[in-house]
Every structure is written in C-alpha cells, then in structure tokens.
Amino acid sequence: MPSTSRRRFLAAVGTTGAASLAGCSAFDGDRPTVNTGSGLAADTSRALNDEAVSLAGDAGDLPEPPHTAEAVADADVVLATASADRAPLTRALRTGKPVAFAGGDAQSALRGLLEDVRGEYTFGVEAVRARPVETAVAVPSGTGTIETYTFVDDGGWADPVLDPLGWALVGRVPDCDTFTPESSMDSAYDYAGAAHVVGRLETGEAYAARTVASVARQDGGQFVRLRTTLHTEANDGYAVEEAGRSADLPDDQRLHSVYPNPHTRNGVRVSNTSDTTRSRFAIELTPASARARSALTGCGGFRTEGTVGYDHRCGFQWKRDRLLGSDRHYATATGRGEWRLDA
C-alpha cells in the first residue's frame, strides 16, 4: 500500500480506535479517550480494498478478499494455504510482496517459505504454541529484511484471516511510554527485522508484542540487540492491569546487558525482573495512571552475541472491579523465537 494511503488509513482507524476506548465503567468515571492509532480496535480488513490479492493453494478454504488477481505475478499481496506451491510464493517475496498463510498449518508454512530465502534476508519468527494461530504473514522490505506476524486467534477478529492480514499491512505498535536507553554504539547496529505476536479477545481487549533485532558485526563476533515493545488496549468495562514479557536463552549464552532499569514514566510502571546469571530477560508493565489503564506501551530488551534462539512468553491481564470482587480477562502467548541474521 502506498505510504499516503497508509497514513490516510491509520488516521481513519485511529478515530475508530478512540471511540472504542471511550468507556469508563471500570475506571471510576475517569477513563480518558485514548487514540493509540494502532488499528487493533478497527476493521483493518478494509486495508485490502486497495490491494489485489492472489489466492494460492486450496483457494476454496480461503476468505474472498475485496479484489483478487488471477496470477501471483499480478498481485500486490499473496494469501495462501500450506498446500500452495512455494516456488511462486518465494518469487513474490523476493519481489517485495507480502505473503500470508491461513489455516492450522500457517506457522509451519511460513517457516518453510522463509527458509527458502535464508541467506538473502534477515528475519525472526516468534512462533506460538498451544494456542490457535489462523494467520501468519511475512512482509519483506527493500533493505534485505523481513517483518513477520503471528496472529493468535483469540476470537476477536471479525474475519480471522483478512482482519489480521490487513493489520500486517497498515497496523502499528505505538511508540513506548517508557524510557529506552541510548548508547554511543547505536550507529554500529543495523536493523535486521521484526517479529510480531498479535491478538484480540472476543470481548475486545487487544495486545501486540513487537520484537526488533539489530546487529553489529565486529572482529570479536556478531553482537545482537533485541528490543521488545509491548502494547495492550482495554475495552469497555475491563481496564489494563498488567503486561509482561520474558525470553529464556540457553544457559551458556551470556546476556551482556538488559534494560531498562525499573522506573515509572508517562503513567506506566516498569519492573525489570531479568536474571542475567540464568540468561533470562523479563519485564513487567503496570499502569500508574487512568490513561495507562486504557492503553499502555512499554519497552525492554537485551544484548547478546552469536546466534539467537529463545523460549518466549507474553502475558496480558485486564480487570473489572465490581461491588463483590473483581473479574479478569487473560491472554498468553508462549513459544519459540528464532532469528536468521546471516544475510
């Protein structure tokens, strides 16, 4: 989608998102209107209105997008099942076209496609286990990197394929409310891709985790920084209570640094519970203001060296206070994160 169309679409869905976050029943009457501009509360399938989508594989098992292209070569976006011939999908990815897989094997199909271009692109995937994943997407860039998206089917997408695919094209994780340290070595690191885990509950609460990799190659080896941005949005009646992220690396892999230090900024409280002796990174975010109970965004990360693989976990909680106790809604995504950084 052209950048002007993207900006126009985000402006439109931002207005919709603000309306959907305007309730106050769980916030003692002080819940503000929060426009995150993420698109998570919007009908992002509309982003496909301007895209020609080619259906590959078992097309009868796929939803019908607004506009289709008969051939992959004529499409702007490719939507496939795991049974699709990978050769034209690989060509599409190499020419800069987003490729999405739908169905129960979406994650394995995405990994297979990415392995076909390993060495040509840098990328990471955060797979999700023991949760339904209906849609997985790869979006290549002209800089030799790929952004990947794993969408957990928590029941909140009106269309569990077209809505997430649209979000991968136009959605965004907001900038952090929390502090992110800068370093004099920042210029030595090159962007190497981003991996997303995204979900929306049937009751409307939504979340996203975006992990960005950057790499510095020096005489001493390859140094990698991973920075995760956690974002969560409330829905009428259920306020944001907590968001957390952890990554467990092999015991013999050193974490040179973890960040940020515990602090509160812009109404978001960060607790860093990492354990570098056990090669474990972990942060927890909690709201410290009415605004953050509607939507909060926080960041944390670590630096290591060599290859990168880890077990990850993201957890989110929303709470509604009642006269006789509280109710909570939960979302959790756990799995394996793997990065290919040798393009």
Salt bridges, closest charged atoms under 4 A:
ASP30 OD1 - ARG293 NH2 3.50
GLU115 OE1 - ARG118 NH1 3.47
GLU115 OE2 - ARG340 NE 3.37
ASP116 OD2 - ARG86 NE 2.79
GLU120 OE2 - ARG94 NH2 2.65
GLU126 OE2 - ARG245 NH2 2.64
GLU147 OE1 - HIS196 NE2 3.77
GLU147 OE1 - ARG210 NH1 2.98
ASP154 OD1 - ARG131 NH2 2.20
ASP163 OD2 - ARG200 NH2 3.79
ASP177 OD2 - ARG291 NH1 3.81
ASP186 OD1 - ARG225 NH1 2.95
GLU205 OE2 - HIS329 ND1 3.06
GLU233 OE2 - HIS231 NE2 2.80
ASP236 OD1 - ARG31 NH1 3.76
GLU241 OE1 - ARG328 NE 2.75
ASP248 OD1 - ARG280 NE 3.07
ASP275 OD2 - ARG278 NE 3.79
GLU305 OE2 - HIS256 NE2 2.73
ASP311 OD1 - ARG336 NH1 3.30
ASP321 OD1 - LYS319 NZ 3.61
ASP327 OD2 - ARG322 NE 2.46
GLU338 OE2 - ARG336 NE 2.80
GLU338 OE1 - ARG340 NH1 3.85
